[in-house]
Amino acid sequence: MNAAFLRQPRASALLSLIGNTPLAPLRFEPEGVTIHAKCEFLNPSGSVKDRLARHVLLDAEARGLLRPDSTIVECTSGNTGIALAMVGAAMGCRVTILMSSGASEERRRLIRRLGAELILFESAGRYQTGIEMSREMAARDPRIFLPRQFENPLNVEDHEHGTGLEILRQTGGRVDAFVSGFGTGGTLAGCGKAIKAACPQARIIAMEPAEQALLAGECPCCHFIEGVADGFIPPLLRGAPLDGEVKVRSADAMAMARRLHREFGLLVGTSSGANIVAALEVSRQLGPAATVVTLLCDRAERYFSTALFEQVPAASSENPCPSASIRG
Ligand SMILES: Cc1ncc(COP(=O)(O)O)c(C=O)c1O
């Protein structure tokens, strides 16, 4: 295998499927507004994280950091692990994923099926444990490559030049607000930068779980919006052009995700529901003519074993009754 293994047909065919996702105009009634939803769940492994995997690995390969004998090691709440395992499978590269023991069974199975090794750690909500483990592993073995999604500026850069520019192209360069949750902060910071540069009046709004509104200065607490808000403000969010945040309760995020399943036929996860609740609140403030863009981050199948698929009383499932509150 030569050094340019990501450009070999098998890997490059897979990489060509990543990104350029559709922007779907979703009409909400009785709210009477349209939210423009970037369908990131249509990426090949089913989440927005495919973009990060492609960009960081291509860069590492070009700089000689990723070689055929390398092992990619990353700590993740799941979606990044699945994305890295997918690309690793196509390029024939070893992948080891460190994940909290609280991560859903679906994520674990997908990572293992893609041929990656999975190491589970007891987290008690502390992501730092896994990050430290990955650093220790890299210090012991020079063949280990760390994508470092929480601190790698390529994470922001990819969304700035990829997702953000796609949104501008798809909206004809007219965006009044961009709303997104954050895990590493890459999506929010990168898209925010691109959109702010082209539309300086656009409002860049962070979605935060109401139970853990750190940007709003509140204390970390347990929430059920998987994939976002890992208990700290990520370093990549520093310098992001944020204009405010919207707090969304986990229960409302789930109710909205279920509404997206049933009313729109969109099989997406809890954070997608949360993003839509926040986007509707922003749209309510800016008026129905505003172009409000958000992300549908991943697929519903990833949540079969979670509260999202638990039986809920018909009345509460049909009326999500969003509780969003906005600051900024
Ligand atoms: C499931 C999921 N994955 C990823 C992201 C984006 O994460 P990041 O901030 O790491 O770019 C989100 C953001 O809403 C999300 O809900």
PDBQT file of the ligand as one rigid body, heavy atoms in Angstrom, charges set to zero:
ROOT
HETATM    1  C1  LIG A 401     -25.325  14.349  17.370  1.00  0.00    +0.000 C 
HETATM    2  C2  LIG A 401     -24.450  15.526  17.072  1.00  0.00    +0.000 A 
HETATM    3  N1  LIG A 401     -23.234  15.337  16.604  1.00  0.00    +0.000 NA
HETATM    4  C3  LIG A 401     -22.426  16.407  16.338  1.00  0.00    +0.000 A 
HETATM    5  C4  LIG A 401     -22.842  17.713  16.524  1.00  0.00    +0.000 A 
HETATM    6  C5  LIG A 401     -21.928  18.869  16.233  1.00  0.00    +0.000 C 
HETATM    7  O1  LIG A 401     -20.885  18.709  17.016  1.00  0.00    +0.000 OA
HETATM    8  P1  LIG A 401     -19.575  19.568  17.033  1.00  0.00    +0.000 P 
HETATM    9  O2  LIG A 401     -19.835  20.717  17.931  1.00  0.00    +0.000 OA
HETATM   10  O3  LIG A 401     -18.601  18.605  17.607  1.00  0.00    +0.000 OA
HETATM   11  O4  LIG A 401     -19.219  19.983  15.645  1.00  0.00    +0.000 OA
HETATM   12  C6  LIG A 401     -24.037  17.938  16.995  1.00  0.00    +0.000 A 
HETATM   13  C7  LIG A 401     -24.452  19.327  17.172  1.00  0.00    +0.000 C 
HETATM   14  O5  LIG A 401     -25.598  19.684  17.306  1.00  0.00    +0.000 OA
HETATM   15  C8  LIG A 401     -24.858  16.825  17.287  1.00  0.00    +0.000 A 
HETATM   16  O6  LIG A 401     -26.072  16.986  17.758  1.00  0.00    +0.000 OA
ENDROOT
TORSDOF 0
